[in-house]
Amino acid sequence: MNHLKTPTPPRAAASRPQAIRTSIPARLDRLEWSRFHMLVIVALGVTWILDGLEVTIVGSIGPLLQRADTLALNAAQVGAAASAYVAGAVVGALVFGWMTDRAGRKQIFFLTLGLYVVGVGASGLSWDFTSFAVCRFLTGLGIGGEYAAINSAIDELVPARLRGRVDLIVNGTFWLGAAIGAAASMGVLRSGTMSVSVAWRVMFVIGAVLGLAVVFMRVWVPESPRWLMTHGRIEEAERIVDGIAAKCPVAGGPRTLPTVLIYPAGAFGLREVLGIMVTRYRARTAYVLVLMVAQAFLYNAVFFTYGMVLTQYDHVAAGDVGLYIFPLAIGNLLGPVLLGSLFDTIGRRRMICASYGISGVLMLVVAWMFATGVLGALSQTLAWSGIFFFASAAASSAYLTASEIFPVEMRALAIALFYALGTLFGGVAAPYLFGLLISVGGLGPLAFGYAMSAVLMLVAALVALVWGVDAEGRSLEEVAPPLSSYG
């Protein structure tokens, strides 16, 4: 049988829900990769493509927004608008992360995608700094909410033996979006078919159209059976698993599937989740926080300001910025794609330590070379591409870790909290800090900022080696038993 009810222990009969033993997790984990899984990845994973598109478009057109015939922003306002986007993502992650664990994954990822479409479309209609910053905040609100809902749903539907590589590739598709954004900026800005005052608005409309198309794809993605089972909706969960199994071949293995005993308790409050994180999971909490902060600081420091670095230090024409961002996006995309399988074979701990460590060492070298003035626009771009080949795998592994080492009932909120804390430090502070460093002038201050990022990556590598969790090939319930298991 797939599940059976057992008597509630007498000592808790008045307060504890009836126990249920189920094999739902094992049934999901034994499935072979199929067309169903590909549908889930495409429909949900497009979030990272949209996020990459957004970040790259703003980075590419940042210098253009300083022109009188666009929004006439100054360098500080360009950085502030970028920070508004990330601040919105932080708020969205927290609000919708909490809602995802209470209302379910499916309801929330429709709502958050809708917010994104409205925000990015409105960004193209803004008329001054204030309206642009508000629209960027709204866009970030949708994207931040997507991170919590989507990471949870994907991990809970993908078989355990493939979870690492799938997560890394999906998170890495952020850079596919970045490549699309860079190519779009080059095509629109360099084609001469429309004026710059119109072209920058059209680029935001591209994101809105893509997001709207994805809404229809998500209709076919089911609610997470793992979430349903911890909320007492066992029959519904079983029907979904039956439907998935009918479309997917089953991998070889024991005929008797392992089961998990739960006492469906529904949602847990924020205070309860925080208490669990700082007591039962305090080492894991510190571990993920370090990973998130390090990668967020590195990426936001570089990409939100790279357009200004190229135009002010290397005298690259504003319309040519996309030419230099495009190879960075390709390097970032190739890292998770080519290294992803190693996180399932060599293992999480070793690969996370290696990817963060190599990134940190290479970044120290680039910071020194930048300070000495030996890097031009092309050589600097090639150097960043090499760094980000490893750093992209590191960043993707941070999201993988956050989504698989905490219980299902608090998974989305845990992802949201780590994303928020890491992004507040790395995503809000870094663009503003690096904007100030650029305003100071000279190579030294900016090189110092790059060195700071390198040190954070090296610290994260050491933390991964000491506190890393060997989650490769293991069921989510084995890595972190449901809170409902404790009755």
C-alpha positions as CSV (number, residue, x, y, z in Angstrom):
1,M,0.0,0.0,0.0
2,N,1.1,3.6,-0.6
3,H,0.0,4.8,2.7
4,L,-1.7,3.6,5.8
5,K,-3.0,5.2,9.0
6,T,-1.7,4.1,12.4
7,P,-3.1,4.8,15.8
8,T,-2.2,8.1,17.4
9,P,0.0,7.6,20.4
10,P,-2.1,7.7,23.6
11,R,0.0,10.4,25.3
12,A,-0.8,12.9,22.5
13,A,-4.3,11.8,21.5
14,A,-5.9,15.1,22.5
15,S,-3.4,17.3,20.7
16,R,-1.6,15.5,18.0
17,P,-3.1,14.7,14.5
18,Q,-3.6,11.1,13.4
19,A,-0.3,9.6,12.1
20,I,0.0,8.6,8.5
21,R,2.7,6.5,6.9
22,T,3.3,7.2,3.2
23,S,5.6,6.3,0.4
24,I,4.9,9.4,-1.6
25,P,8.5,10.7,-1.4
26,A,10.0,7.3,-2.5
27,R,7.5,7.0,-5.4
28,L,8.6,10.4,-6.7
29,D,12.3,9.7,-6.2
30,R,12.3,6.4,-8.1
31,L,10.9,7.9,-11.3
32,E,13.1,8.1,-14.4
33,W,13.6,11.5,-16.1
34,S,10.7,12.1,-18.4
35,R,8.7,14.6,-20.5
36,F,6.8,15.5,-17.3
37,H,9.9,16.6,-15.5
38,M,11.1,18.6,-18.6
39,L,7.7,20.4,-18.6
40,V,8.1,21.3,-14.9
41,I,11.6,22.6,-15.5
42,V,10.7,24.7,-18.5
43,A,7.5,26.1,-16.9
44,L,9.0,26.9,-13.6
45,G,12.7,27.4,-14.4
46,V,12.0,30.2,-16.8
47,T,12.0,32.4,-13.6
48,W,15.8,32.5,-13.7
49,I,15.8,33.4,-17.4
50,L,13.5,36.3,-16.7
51,D,15.6,37.5,-13.8
52,G,18.8,37.3,-15.9
53,L,17.0,39.2,-18.6
54,E,16.1,41.9,-16.2
55,V,19.5,42.3,-14.6
56,T,21.3,42.4,-17.9
57,I,19.0,44.8,-19.6
58,V,19.3,47.3,-16.8
59,G,23.1,46.8,-16.7
60,S,23.3,47.3,-20.5
61,I,21.1,50.4,-20.7
62,G,22.3,52.0,-17.4
63,P,24.5,54.5,-19.1
64,L,21.8,55.3,-21.6
65,L,19.4,56.2,-18.8
66,Q,21.7,59.1,-18.0
67,R,20.9,60.7,-21.3
68,A,18.6,63.7,-21.5
69,D,16.3,62.0,-24.0
70,T,15.7,59.1,-21.7
71,L,15.3,59.5,-17.9
72,A,18.3,61.8,-17.3
73,L,19.5,59.8,-14.3
74,N,22.9,60.3,-12.6
75,A,25.2,57.4,-11.7
76,A,23.9,57.2,-8.1
77,Q,20.3,57.0,-9.3
78,V,21.1,54.2,-11.7
79,G,22.6,52.3,-8.7
80,A,19.6,53.2,-6.6
81,A,17.2,51.9,-9.1
82,A,19.1,48.6,-9.2
83,S,18.9,48.5,-5.4
84,A,15.2,49.1,-5.6
85,Y,14.8,46.0,-7.8
86,V,16.8,43.9,-5.4
87,A,14.9,45.4,-2.3
88,G,11.6,44.4,-4.0
89,A,13.0,40.9,-4.5
90,V,13.9,40.7,-0.8
91,V,10.4,41.8,0.3
92,G,8.7,39.5,-2.3
93,A,10.8,36.5,-1.1
94,L,9.8,37.0,2.5
95,V,6.1,37.7,1.9
96,F,5.5,35.0,-0.7
97,G,7.9,32.5,0.9
98,W,5.7,32.6,4.0
99,M,2.6,32.3,1.8
100,T,4.1,29.4,-0.2
101,D,4.5,27.2,2.9
102,R,0.9,28.0,4.0
103,A,-1.1,28.1,0.7
104,G,1.0,25.8,-1.5
105,R,3.5,26.1,-4.3
106,K,1.1,26.3,-7.2
107,Q,-1.1,29.2,-6.1
108,I,1.8,31.4,-5.3
109,F,3.9,30.9,-8.5
110,F,0.9,32.2,-10.6
111,L,0.6,35.3,-8.4
112,T,4.3,36.1,-8.4
113,L,4.6,35.7,-12.2
114,G,1.7,38.1,-12.6
115,L,3.4,40.7,-10.4
116,Y,6.6,40.4,-12.5
117,V,4.7,40.9,-15.8
118,V,3.0,44.1,-14.5
119,G,6.2,45.5,-13.0
120,V,8.4,45.0,-16.0
121,G,5.8,46.3,-18.4
122,A,5.4,49.4,-16.3
123,S,9.1,49.9,-16.2
124,G,9.0,50.6,-19.9
125,L,6.4,53.3,-19.3
126,S,8.2,55.2,-16.5
127,W,9.0,58.9,-16.9
128,D,11.4,59.9,-14.1
129,F,13.6,58.4,-11.4
130,T,10.8,57.9,-8.9
131,S,8.4,56.1,-11.3
132,F,11.3,54.0,-12.6
133,A,12.4,53.0,-9.1
134,V,8.8,52.1,-8.1
135,C,8.4,49.9,-11.1
136,R,11.7,48.2,-10.5
137,F,10.6,47.5,-6.9
138,L,7.4,45.9,-8.2
139,T,9.3,43.8,-10.7
140,G,11.6,42.6,-8.0
141,L,8.7,41.8,-5.8
142,G,7.5,39.3,-8.3
143,I,10.9,37.8,-9.0
144,G,11.7,37.4,-5.3
145,G,8.5,35.6,-4.6
146,E,9.3,33.3,-7.5
147,Y,12.6,32.1,-6.0
148,A,10.9,30.7,-2.9
149,A,7.9,29.0,-4.6
150,I,9.8,27.7,-7.7
151,N,12.9,26.3,-5.9
152,S,10.6,24.4,-3.5
153,A,8.4,23.0,-6.2
154,I,11.3,21.8,-8.4
155,D,13.2,20.1,-5.7
156,E,10.0,18.3,-4.5
157,L,9.2,17.0,-7.9
158,V,12.7,16.0,-9.2
159,P,14.1,12.5,-8.4
160,A,16.8,12.6,-5.6
161,R,19.6,11.2,-7.8
162,L,19.2,14.0,-10.3
163,R,18.4,16.9,-7.9
164,G,21.8,18.4,-7.8
165,R,22.5,18.7,-11.5
166,V,18.9,19.8,-12.3
167,D,19.0,22.5,-9.7
168,L,22.3,23.8,-10.9
169,I,21.3,23.9,-14.5
170,V,17.9,25.5,-13.7
171,N,19.5,28.2,-11.6
172,G,22.2,28.6,-14.2
173,T,19.7,29.5,-16.8
174,F,19.7,32.9,-15.2
175,W,22.6,33.4,-17.6
176,L,20.6,32.3,-20.6
177,G,18.4,35.2,-19.8
178,A,21.4,37.4,-19.4
179,A,22.7,36.3,-22.8
180,I,19.2,37.0,-24.3
181,G,19.2,40.4,-22.6
182,A,22.7,41.2,-23.9
183,A,21.8,40.1,-27.4
184,A,18.5,42.1,-27.3
185,S,20.3,45.2,-26.2
186,M,22.8,44.9,-29.0
187,G,20.1,44.2,-31.6
188,V,17.8,47.0,-30.5
189,L,20.4,49.6,-29.6
190,R,22.8,49.0,-32.5
191,S,20.2,48.3,-35.3
192,G,19.3,52.0,-35.8
193,T,15.7,51.0,-36.4
194,M,14.4,53.2,-33.6
195,S,15.7,56.0,-31.4
196,V,17.3,55.3,-28.1
197,S,14.5,57.2,-26.3
198,V,12.1,54.4,-27.6
199,A,14.5,51.5,-27.7
200,W,15.1,51.2,-24.0
201,R,11.3,51.0,-23.4
202,V,10.9,48.2,-26.0
203,M,13.5,46.1,-24.2
204,F,11.4,46.0,-21.0
205,V,8.3,45.1,-23.1
206,I,10.3,42.0,-24.2
207,G,10.4,40.7,-20.6
208,A,6.7,41.3,-20.1
209,V,5.7,39.4,-23.2
210,L,7.9,36.4,-22.3
211,G,6.4,36.4,-18.8
212,L,2.9,36.5,-20.0
213,A,3.5,33.5,-22.3
214,V,4.8,31.4,-19.4
215,V,1.6,31.9,-17.4
216,F,-0.2,29.4,-19.7
217,M,2.6,26.8,-19.4
218,R,2.2,26.6,-15.6
219,V,-1.4,25.4,-15.8
220,W,-0.1,21.9,-16.4
221,V,2.3,21.9,-13.4
222,P,0.7,20.1,-10.3
223,E,0.9,21.0,-6.7
224,S,3.7,19.4,-4.8
225,P,2.6,16.1,-3.4
226,R,5.2,16.5,-0.6
227,W,3.5,19.7,0.5
228,L,0.1,18.2,0.3
229,M,1.0,15.2,2.4
230,T,2.3,17.4,5.3
231,H,-1.0,19.3,5.2
232,G,-3.1,16.1,5.5
233,R,-4.3,16.0,1.9
234,I,-3.0,12.5,1.3
235,E,-5.6,11.4,-1.2
236,E,-5.0,14.4,-3.4
237,A,-1.3,13.8,-3.2
238,E,-1.7,10.2,-4.1
239,R,-3.8,11.1,-7.2
240,I,-1.1,13.5,-8.4
241,V,1.6,10.9,-7.9
242,D,-0.5,8.3,-9.7
243,G,-0.9,10.7,-12.6
244,I,2.8,11.5,-12.8
245,A,3.8,7.8,-12.5
246,A,1.5,7.0,-15.4
247,K,3.6,9.2,-17.6
248,C,7.0,8.3,-16.3
249,P,9.0,5.0,-16.4
250,V,10.2,3.7,-13.1
251,A,13.9,3.2,-12.2
252,G,15.1,-0.1,-11.0
253,G,15.3,-0.8,-7.3
254,P,13.6,-2.6,-4.4
255,R,10.0,-3.4,-4.8
256,T,9.2,-2.5,-1.3
257,L,9.4,1.3,-1.0
258,P,10.6,3.1,2.1
259,T,8.0,5.1,3.9
260,V,7.9,8.2,6.1
261,L,5.7,8.6,9.2
262,I,4.1,12.0,9.6
263,Y,1.5,13.7,11.8
264,P,0.1,16.3,9.3
265,A,0.3,19.6,11.1
266,G,-0.2,22.1,8.2
267,A,1.7,25.4,8.3
268,F,4.2,26.5,11.0
269,G,4.4,30.1,12.1
270,L,7.4,32.5,11.5
271,R,8.4,32.4,15.1
272,E,8.3,28.6,15.1
273,V,10.4,28.4,11.9
274,L,13.0,30.9,13.2
275,G,13.2,29.0,16.5
276,I,13.9,25.7,14.6
277,M,16.5,27.3,12.4
278,V,18.5,28.8,15.3
279,T,18.3,25.7,17.5
280,R,17.9,22.4,15.7
281,Y,19.4,23.6,12.4
282,R,21.7,26.4,13.6
283,A,24.8,25.0,11.9
284,R,23.0,24.6,8.6
285,T,21.5,28.1,9.0
286,A,24.9,29.7,9.4
287,Y,26.3,27.6,6.5
288,V,23.6,28.6,4.0
289,L,23.7,32.3,5.1
290,V,27.5,32.4,4.3
291,L,27.0,30.9,0.9
292,M,24.2,33.3,0.0
293,V,26.0,36.4,1.2
294,A,29.2,35.6,-0.6
295,Q,27.7,34.9,-4.0
296,A,25.1,37.7,-3.8
297,F,27.8,40.3,-3.0
298,L,30.1,39.1,-5.9
299,Y,27.4,39.0,-8.6
300,N,25.6,42.2,-7.7
301,A,28.8,44.1,-7.2
302,V,30.0,43.2,-10.7
303,F,26.9,43.0,-12.9
304,F,24.9,46.0,-11.7
305,T,27.9,48.3,-12.3
306,Y,29.7,46.7,-15.2
307,G,28.2,48.9,-17.8
308,M,29.5,52.0,-15.9
309,V,32.9,50.4,-15.5
310,L,33.2,49.8,-19.2
311,T,32.0,53.3,-20.2
312,Q,33.9,55.3,-17.6
313,Y,37.2,53.3,-17.3
314,D,37.6,51.7,-20.7
315,H,35.7,54.3,-22.8
316,V,33.3,51.7,-24.3
317,A,30.4,53.3,-26.2
318,A,27.1,52.9,-24.3
319,G,25.5,51.0,-27.2
320,D,28.4,48.5,-27.2
321,V,28.1,47.4,-23.5
322,G,26.1,44.4,-24.5
323,L,29.0,43.1,-26.6
324,Y,31.0,42.7,-23.4
325,I,28.3,41.4,-21.1
326,F,27.3,38.6,-23.6
327,P,30.5,36.5,-23.2
328,L,30.2,36.9,-19.4
329,A,26.7,35.4,-19.6
330,I,27.9,32.5,-21.7
331,G,30.7,31.7,-19.2
332,N,28.2,31.8,-16.4
333,L,25.7,29.5,-18.3
334,L,28.4,26.9,-19.1
335,G,29.6,26.5,-15.5
336,P,26.5,24.9,-14.0
337,V,25.7,23.0,-17.2
338,L,29.2,21.4,-17.4
339,L,29.9,21.0,-13.7
340,G,26.3,20.2,-12.5
341,S,26.6,16.4,-12.7
342,L,29.7,16.5,-10.4
343,F,27.5,17.7,-7.5
344,D,25.7,14.4,-7.7
345,T,28.8,12.2,-8.2
346,I,31.7,13.8,-6.5
347,G,29.3,15.3,-3.9
348,R,27.9,18.5,-2.6
349,R,30.6,19.3,0.1
350,R,33.6,18.9,-2.2
351,M,32.1,20.6,-5.2
352,I,30.7,23.6,-3.3
353,C,34.1,24.1,-1.5
354,A,35.9,23.8,-4.9
355,S,33.7,26.2,-6.8
356,Y,33.7,28.9,-4.2
357,G,37.4,28.5,-3.5
358,I,38.5,28.6,-7.2
359,S,36.3,31.7,-7.8
360,G,37.8,33.5,-4.8
361,V,41.4,32.8,-5.8
362,L,40.8,33.9,-9.4
363,M,39.0,37.1,-8.3
364,L,42.0,38.1,-6.1
365,V,44.2,37.8,-9.2
366,V,41.8,39.9,-11.3
367,A,41.5,42.6,-8.6
368,W,45.3,42.9,-8.5
369,M,45.5,43.1,-12.3
370,F,42.7,45.7,-12.4
371,A,44.5,47.9,-9.8
372,T,47.7,47.8,-11.8
373,G,45.9,48.9,-15.0
374,V,46.9,46.0,-17.2
375,L,43.3,45.0,-18.0
376,G,41.4,46.5,-20.9
377,A,37.8,46.0,-21.8
378,L,38.4,42.8,-23.7
379,S,40.9,41.2,-21.3
380,Q,38.8,42.2,-18.3
381,T,35.7,40.6,-19.9
382,L,37.7,37.4,-20.6
383,A,39.0,37.3,-17.0
384,W,35.5,37.7,-15.6
385,S,34.2,35.0,-17.9
386,G,36.8,32.6,-16.4
387,I,35.9,33.5,-12.8
388,F,32.1,33.2,-13.4
389,F,32.4,29.8,-15.0
390,F,33.1,28.5,-11.4
391,A,31.3,31.3,-9.5
392,S,28.0,30.5,-11.4
393,A,28.2,26.9,-10.2
394,A,28.9,28.1,-6.7
395,A,25.9,30.5,-6.7
396,S,23.6,27.9,-8.0
397,S,24.8,25.4,-5.4
398,A,23.8,28.0,-2.7
399,Y,20.2,27.9,-3.8
400,L,20.3,24.1,-4.1
401,T,21.6,23.9,-0.5
402,A,19.0,26.2,0.9
403,S,16.2,24.3,-0.7
404,E,17.2,20.7,0.2
405,I,18.6,20.8,3.8
406,F,15.5,22.1,5.6
407,P,12.1,20.3,6.2
408,V,9.3,20.6,3.6
409,E,7.0,22.6,5.9
410,M,9.5,25.4,6.2
411,R,11.3,25.0,2.9
412,A,10.0,28.0,1.0
413,L,10.2,30.3,4.0
414,A,13.8,29.1,4.7
415,I,14.8,29.8,1.0
416,A,13.1,33.3,1.3
417,L,14.9,34.1,4.5
418,F,18.3,33.2,3.2
419,Y,17.7,34.9,-0.1
420,A,16.6,38.0,1.8
421,L,19.5,38.1,4.2
422,G,22.1,37.4,1.6
423,T,20.6,39.8,-0.9
424,L,20.2,42.6,1.6
425,F,23.9,42.5,2.2
426,G,25.1,41.5,-1.3
427,G,22.3,42.7,-3.5
428,V,21.3,46.0,-1.9
429,A,24.6,47.1,-0.4
430,A,26.9,46.0,-3.2
431,P,25.4,48.1,-6.1
432,Y,25.3,51.2,-3.9
433,L,28.8,50.6,-2.5
434,F,30.3,50.0,-5.9
435,G,28.5,53.0,-7.3
436,L,30.2,55.1,-4.7
437,L,33.6,53.5,-5.4
438,I,33.2,54.4,-9.1
439,S,32.2,57.9,-8.1
440,V,35.4,58.3,-6.1
441,G,37.4,57.7,-9.3
442,G,40.6,55.8,-9.9
443,L,41.3,52.0,-10.2
444,G,42.3,51.4,-6.6
445,P,38.9,51.8,-4.8
446,L,37.1,49.6,-7.2
447,A,39.9,46.9,-7.1
448,F,39.5,47.0,-3.3
449,G,35.8,46.2,-3.7
450,Y,36.6,43.3,-5.9
451,A,39.1,42.0,-3.3
452,M,36.4,42.1,-0.7
453,S,34.2,39.9,-2.8
454,A,37.1,37.4,-3.3
455,V,37.6,37.2,0.5
456,L,33.9,36.4,1.0
457,M,34.1,33.6,-1.5
458,L,37.1,32.1,0.2
459,V,35.4,32.2,3.6
460,A,32.4,30.5,2.1
461,A,34.6,27.7,0.6
462,L,36.1,27.0,4.1
463,V,32.6,27.0,5.7
464,A,31.4,24.5,3.1
465,L,34.3,22.2,3.8
466,V,33.5,22.2,7.6
467,W,29.7,22.4,7.7
468,G,28.7,21.1,4.3
469,V,25.9,18.5,4.1
470,D,26.4,15.4,2.0
471,A,22.9,15.5,0.4
472,E,23.7,13.9,-3.0
473,G,21.4,11.0,-4.0
474,R,19.4,11.2,-0.7
475,S,15.7,11.8,-0.4
476,L,14.7,15.2,0.9
477,E,13.0,13.5,3.8
478,E,16.3,11.7,4.7
479,V,18.3,14.9,4.5
480,A,15.8,16.9,6.6
481,P,12.8,14.9,8.1
482,P,9.5,16.7,7.9
483,L,8.6,18.6,11.0
484,S,5.4,16.6,11.0
485,S,7.5,13.5,11.7
486,Y,8.1,14.7,15.2
487,G,4.4,14.8,15.9
